[in-house]
C-alpha cells in the first residue's frame, strides 16, 4: 500500500504513522526522519523499514532490493523494530 493510494501523499510523518498504527501496518520508506529513535522509539509502532539505497534505482529495482532484504527477517522481528536497509548490509534494532 502506498501513502498516495490512501490519500496521504505529502502528509506529515506523524499522520502517516497514525494511519499505520490504526491499520497495524509497518512503514517502508526512504525518509530518514523515520529512523529517529527519539521521535519513533522502538516498540511504539508496528515496524519501520528505512531504505538507504541509491536514488537512481528504478522503482522496480528498489522494490526488489527491499523485498530481498526483508526475506531474511521474520515478520514478528519487524514489529516494533527499526530496520535500515543499505546497499551492503541490513541493520535491525529491536526493543
Secondary structure, 3 states (H helix, E strand, C coil): CCHHHHCCCCCCHHHHHHHHHHHCCCEEECCHHHHCCCCCCCCCCCCEEEEECCCCCCHHHHHHHHHHHHHCCCHHHHCCCEEEEECCCEEEECC
